[in-house]
């Protein structure tokens, strides 16, 4: 009777199935497709949702996150449109990760836009989140964790994500952010601060912009321990 251990797999969560086309580069990295709104691009920029749906989203946020969202609504309709209520890692994904446990997972890799978050991109970005709030003149009423809550889909969703982070830590499973968003490469500290503010810590060196490589090429070339 064989006593060999079950092979551990890394899981790669992304809302864009095109990022899985060359998954053969790393057979031990299993893709998990995140649902999103289809056909988002149009002549009127990228339309994801209606103002009513966006307002409903704001009404379920904490006060600081609500204020931040109101500010964005006044400044740019495009970020309103970039809210995608269908998107993001959901409770079903989370249940599959933490029940029964993570003993057979080698690493977790998350895309940022519409995978960890429920938005495509960010309205504006600076080296530090507090710089952003200062420029917006919101620093008296909005905290870093409020900005994080806004982009990450609300306090309940953050709480569910935190369960994954805790389970991963308990099983020594590293977590990576691997994004096509150039801002992730330019200002990784901004993203790190958002995550840290809601106890979803990811080391700076594991918050990654893929650059000119596809995501699976990047994993193969630069993340060999999970490939």
C-alpha positions as CSV (number, residue, x, y, z in Angstrom):
1,X,0.0,0.0,0.0
2,X,1.4,3.4,-1.0
3,X,2.3,5.8,1.7
4,X,3.1,8.7,-0.6
5,X,1.7,12.1,0.4
6,X,-0.9,13.7,-1.7
7,X,0.6,16.3,-4.1
8,X,0.0,19.9,-2.9
9,X,-1.5,22.3,-5.4
10,X,-1.3,26.1,-5.5
11,X,-4.6,27.9,-6.3
12,X,-4.7,30.9,-8.6
13,X,-7.9,33.0,-8.4
14,X,-8.6,35.4,-11.3
15,X,-11.7,36.8,-13.0
16,X,-10.1,36.8,-16.5
17,X,-10.1,33.3,-18.1
18,X,-7.5,34.6,-20.6
19,X,-5.0,34.5,-17.8
20,X,-5.4,30.7,-17.7
21,X,-4.8,29.9,-21.4
22,X,-1.2,29.0,-20.8
23,X,-1.7,27.2,-17.5
24,X,0.4,24.3,-18.8
25,X,3.4,26.4,-17.7
26,X,2.7,25.4,-14.1
27,X,0.7,22.3,-13.8
28,X,0.8,22.5,-10.0
29,X,-1.0,25.9,-10.1
30,X,-4.7,25.2,-10.4
31,X,-6.8,28.1,-11.9
32,X,-10.0,29.1,-10.2
33,X,-12.2,31.4,-12.3
34,X,-14.0,34.2,-10.5
35,X,-17.4,35.2,-12.0
36,X,-17.7,38.8,-13.2
37,X,-19.9,41.0,-15.4
38,X,-19.4,40.1,-19.0
39,X,-19.1,42.5,-22.0
40,X,-18.1,45.4,-19.8
41,X,-16.5,47.6,-22.4
42,X,-18.6,49.9,-24.5
43,X,-18.4,53.2,-26.3
44,X,-19.3,54.9,-23.1
45,X,-16.1,53.6,-21.4
46,X,-16.5,50.6,-19.1
47,X,-20.1,50.1,-17.9
48,X,-20.5,47.6,-15.0
49,X,-23.6,48.7,-13.1
50,X,-26.2,51.3,-12.6
51,X,-26.1,54.3,-10.2
52,X,-28.9,52.7,-8.2
53,X,-26.9,49.5,-7.7
54,X,-23.9,51.5,-6.7
55,X,-25.9,53.6,-4.2
56,X,-27.3,50.4,-2.7
57,X,-23.7,49.2,-2.3
58,X,-22.7,52.4,-0.5
59,X,-25.7,52.1,1.8
60,X,-24.3,48.9,3.2
61,X,-20.9,50.2,4.0
62,X,-19.5,51.6,7.3
63,X,-19.8,55.4,7.6
64,X,-16.2,56.1,6.6
65,X,-16.4,53.8,3.5
66,X,-19.7,55.4,2.6
67,X,-18.2,58.9,2.7
68,X,-15.3,57.8,0.5
69,X,-17.7,56.3,-2.0
70,X,-19.8,59.5,-2.0
71,X,-16.7,61.5,-2.8
72,X,-15.8,59.2,-5.6
73,X,-19.3,59.4,-7.0
74,X,-19.1,63.2,-7.2
75,X,-15.6,63.1,-8.8
76,X,-15.9,60.4,-11.4
77,X,-18.8,58.4,-12.8
78,X,-16.3,56.0,-14.3
79,X,-15.3,54.6,-10.9
80,X,-19.0,54.2,-10.1
81,X,-19.2,52.1,-13.3
82,X,-16.2,50.1,-12.3
83,X,-18.1,48.6,-9.4
84,X,-19.0,45.1,-10.4
85,X,-21.5,43.5,-7.9
86,X,-21.1,40.1,-9.5
87,X,-17.3,39.9,-9.1
88,X,-14.9,38.9,-6.3
89,X,-14.0,35.8,-4.4
90,X,-17.3,34.8,-2.7
91,X,-18.4,32.7,0.2
92,X,-18.5,29.5,-1.8
93,X,-14.8,29.9,-2.7
94,X,-14.0,30.6,0.9
95,X,-15.9,27.6,2.3
96,X,-14.0,25.3,-0.1
97,X,-10.8,26.8,1.2
98,X,-11.3,26.5,4.9
99,X,-13.6,23.5,5.1
100,X,-12.1,21.0,5.9
101,X,-8.7,22.9,5.8
102,X,-5.7,23.9,3.8
103,X,-3.5,20.9,4.3
104,X,-3.3,20.1,0.6
105,X,-2.7,23.7,-0.6
106,X,0.9,24.9,-1.3
107,X,0.1,28.6,-1.9
108,X,-2.8,31.0,-2.7
109,X,-2.4,33.5,-5.5
110,X,-5.0,36.2,-6.0
111,X,-5.6,38.7,-8.8
112,X,-6.5,42.1,-7.5
113,X,-9.2,43.8,-9.6
114,X,-12.6,42.1,-9.4
115,X,-11.0,39.1,-7.6
116,X,-9.9,40.3,-4.2
117,X,-11.8,43.5,-4.9
118,X,-15.2,44.2,-6.4
119,X,-13.9,47.0,-8.5
120,X,-11.9,47.3,-11.7
121,X,-9.0,49.5,-10.7
122,X,-8.9,52.4,-8.3
123,X,-10.1,55.9,-8.8
124,X,-6.8,57.4,-7.8
125,X,-3.6,56.1,-6.3
126,X,-0.6,57.6,-4.4
127,X,2.5,56.1,-2.7
128,X,0.6,56.0,0.6
129,X,-3.2,55.7,1.3
130,X,-2.9,58.6,3.8
131,X,-1.5,60.8,1.0
132,X,-4.7,60.0,-1.0
133,X,-7.0,61.0,1.8
134,X,-5.1,64.2,2.4
135,X,-5.4,65.2,-1.2
136,X,-9.1,64.4,-1.1
137,X,-9.4,66.3,2.2
138,X,-11.0,63.3,3.8
139,X,-8.4,62.5,6.4
140,X,-10.6,63.7,9.3
141,X,-13.5,61.4,8.5
142,X,-12.1,58.4,6.5
143,X,-9.6,55.9,7.7
144,X,-7.4,53.6,5.7
145,X,-9.5,50.7,6.7
146,X,-12.6,52.5,5.3
147,X,-10.9,52.8,1.8
148,X,-10.0,49.1,2.0
149,X,-13.6,48.2,2.9
150,X,-14.9,50.2,0.0
151,X,-12.8,48.4,-2.6
152,X,-13.0,44.9,-0.9
153,X,-16.8,44.7,-0.9
154,X,-17.8,45.7,2.6
155,X,-17.1,44.6,6.2
156,X,-18.8,41.2,5.9
157,X,-16.8,40.2,2.8
158,X,-13.6,41.4,4.5
159,X,-14.5,39.3,7.5
160,X,-14.9,36.2,5.2
161,X,-11.6,36.9,3.5
162,X,-9.9,37.2,6.9
163,X,-11.0,33.6,7.6
164,X,-9.0,32.5,4.6
165,X,-5.9,34.5,5.8
166,X,-6.1,33.0,9.3
167,X,-6.5,29.5,7.9
168,X,-3.6,30.1,5.5
169,X,-1.3,31.3,8.3
170,X,-2.2,28.4,10.5
171,X,-1.1,26.0,7.7
172,X,1.9,28.0,6.6
173,X,0.4,28.7,3.2
174,X,1.8,31.8,1.6
175,X,-0.5,34.3,-0.1
176,X,0.5,36.3,-3.2
177,X,-1.2,39.1,-5.1
178,X,-0.4,38.9,-8.8
179,X,-2.0,41.6,-10.9
180,X,-2.0,43.1,-14.4
181,X,-2.6,46.5,-12.8
182,X,0.6,48.6,-13.3
183,X,-0.2,50.5,-10.1
184,X,0.5,47.4,-8.2
185,X,4.1,47.5,-9.5
186,X,4.5,51.3,-9.1
187,X,3.0,51.7,-5.6
188,X,2.9,48.3,-3.9
189,X,2.9,50.0,-0.5
190,X,-0.5,51.5,-1.2
191,X,-2.0,48.0,-1.7
192,X,-0.1,46.6,1.3
193,X,-1.5,49.4,3.5
194,X,-5.0,48.7,2.4
195,X,-4.7,45.0,3.1
196,X,-2.9,45.5,6.4
197,X,-5.6,47.9,7.6
198,X,-8.1,45.1,7.6
199,X,-5.8,42.3,8.8
200,X,-5.2,40.8,5.4
201,X,-1.4,41.2,5.5
202,X,0.6,40.4,2.4
203,X,4.4,41.1,2.4
204,X,5.5,43.8,-0.1
205,X,7.6,41.3,-2.0
206,X,4.5,39.2,-2.6
207,X,2.4,42.0,-4.1
208,X,3.4,41.7,-7.7
209,X,2.8,43.3,-11.1
210,X,3.3,40.7,-13.8
211,X,4.9,43.2,-16.3
212,X,5.3,42.0,-19.9
213,X,4.9,38.3,-18.9
214,X,1.6,36.5,-18.8
215,X,0.7,35.5,-15.3
216,X,1.6,31.9,-15.7
217,X,4.9,32.8,-17.3
218,X,5.6,35.1,-14.3
219,X,4.8,32.3,-11.9
220,X,7.0,29.9,-13.8
221,X,9.9,32.3,-14.0
222,X,9.7,34.0,-10.6
223,X,7.6,31.9,-8.3
224,X,9.2,28.5,-8.8
225,X,8.4,27.3,-5.3
226,X,4.7,27.3,-6.1
227,X,4.9,26.2,-9.7
